[in-house]
Amino acid sequence: MWSWLAVSLSGLLHISAATQGPKWQFYFFKPFTIFLMLVLLIQTGGESAYVWLIGAGLIFSMIGDVFLMLPKDRFLFGLASFLGAHVLYSCAFWSQLSGSMVWWLPAILFAAGIIIFLLLLPNLGNMALPVLGYILVIAQMTWAAGEVWLTSRTGVSLLAFSGALMFMLSDVILAFDRFKHSSKLSTTMVMGSYYVAQGLITASAIAFQA
């Protein structure tokens, strides 16, 4: 419990600094919050593929965080890093699937992804293809987590699916903030939902070892 309070405090310090400063607090606590989640995961001593894949995804996420907060924004590099994280999370989720799949879930997720892409398209310019690829990958990741939950109905799968849905929400807000209309409130919403998403996915891996 105390460890998760430390994670929450670290995330709040970053969100606070994003709107009020100081700059060092903003830069330090953004990746540090994910680092704390990685430490919590490592402390479980888990050696399963699921835990290793989630841990690797957290590392890619930290790299993406650094790229996105650099003074000279490296958005494409950040996008690629998070793309790698989603692929790793997807592999973790698909590895737990047992049973038949439903097809209404991917239909809903990919339809929503295409609608979001079409709304963003007039503002994307040469970023259209990278953003489309990213949308498809994160929709696929959420599909994987959802399929596992629908077939198993376990606490672990519920945490993973909830985290994947929150990740989609965070990225949708981020995309509209970046390519449509930016606001200070959006920053708080993006980072708040992002940390909740990562925390839920990390908690799924910790619970997996329990």
N, C-alpha and C positions, 0 to 999 in steps of 0.2 A: 504493500500500500504506500509506504513512504517513498519507495522508488518511483512510483507513478506520480506522486505529488511533485517530486523533483522534475519529472518530465513536463508536467503541466505548468509548473512555475517557469521553466526554461522557455516553453512555447509562449507563455503570456509576456515574458520579458521581451521576446522578439517582436511580438505583435504590438506591444506598447511602443517600442523603439521605432517601428515602421511609421508611426504617425507623429511621435513626439521627440524621437532621438533619445540618447546620443547615438551617433553613427556606429561606434565600436560595439555597442550593445546590439544593434541591428545585425551587424555582420557576424558577430560571434555566436549569438544564440540561435540563429536560423539553422545552421548545420549541427550545432551542438545538441539541439533537441532530438534530432534523429540519431545522433551518436549515442545519446543516453538510452534510446530504445534498443539500439544494437547491443549495448552493454547488458541490458536486461535480458535480451535473448541469449547472449553468450553465456550468461550466468546459469542458464538452465542446464547447460552441459549437453544439450541435445545433439545427436549425431545423425538424425534422420534427414533424408533428402528434402523434406518439407521445410525443416528448420534452416538448413543450409541455403536453400533457394530464397527464403524470406530474408535471411541475413544478407545475402548478396544483393537482393533488391534494395535493402536499406542503404547499402554502400553506394549503389548507383544513384539513389535518391539524394544522398549527401553531396555527391559530385554535381548532380543537377542543380541543387540548391546554390552551390558556390557559383556555378556559371550564371545563374539567373540573377544573382545579387551583385555581381561585379559592376564597378562604375561604368565600364564599357560593356553593356549588356551583350552576353553571348547566348542569345535566345535559341539559336539553332543547335548549339552544343548542349544547352540545357534540355531542349526537347529530345535530343538523341539519348541523353543520359536517362531521362525518365522513360523513354521508350524501352530502353534496356531493362529498367526496373519493372515495368509492366510485363515484359516478356518473361522475366524470372518469376514474378508473382503468378503469372498464368501457368507456367510449368508446375509450380507448387500446387496450384488449385487443381489442374487437370490430373495430377498424379493421384489425387484422392477420389476421383470419380469411379463409382462402381454402380452399375445399373443403367437403365435406359434413359435417354435424354428426352427433354421436351423441346419443342421447336417454337412455341409461342414466345419464349423468353428472348432468344436471339433476334426474333422478328421485331420485338418491341425495342430492344436495345439498339440494333443497327438502324432501324427506322428513325429513332430519336437522334442518333449520331448523324445521319444524313441530313435531317432537318436542321440541326445545329450548324453543320458545315455550310449548307445553302444560305443560312442567315448571315454567316460570317464571310462568305465568299467574295462579296463586293469589296471588302476591305483587306483581303489577304494578299493580293498581289502575287509575288513570286514565292510566297509561303504557302500557297494553296495545297500543293501536293504533300509537303511535310505535315501540314496540319491534318489533311485528310487521312494520311497514314497513321498519325497518332490517334485520331478519333477511332479508327477501326481497331487499333490494337487495344485501346483501353475499353472499348465496348466488348471486345473478345475476352479480355481479362474478367470483366464483370459477368459475362456469360458463364465463364468457367466456374467462378465462385458461386454463382446462382445455381448452376446445375448440380454442384456438389451438395449445396444446402437442400435443394429440392429432393435429392435422392437419399440423403442421409439424415437430415434434420437433427444434426448434432450441434452442441454449443460451439465447437471449433468452426464448423462450416458457417454458422450464423454470424460469428465474429468476422470471418473472412468476407462474406457476402456484404455485410453492413459496411465494412471498410472499403470494399470495391465501389459500392454505390456512393459513399462519401467522396471517394477519389474522383469519380465522374463529376459529381457536383462541384467540387473544388476546381477542376479543370475547365468546366463550362463557365464558371464565374470568371476565372482567369482569362479565358479566351475573349469573352465579351469585354472585360476590362481593358485588355490590351488592344483589341482590334476594333472595338465599337465605341465605348465610352468609359473613361477612367474616373474613379472616385476613391477617396480615402476609405469609405465604408467597404468598398470592394476588396481592398487589401486585407482588412480585418476578416472578412468573410472567407476569402481564399485561404489565408493561412490558418484560420480556425478550423475550417473543414478539412484542410490538408493534414493538420496534426492529428485530428480525430481519426481520419482515415488510416494514417500510418500506425497510430496507436492500436486501432482495432485489428489491423492485419498482424502487427507484432504480437498482440495478445492472443490471436489465434494460434500462432506458432508456439507461444509459451504454454497455452492450454493443451496443445497437441502433445507436449512432453509430460503433462501431468498424469 
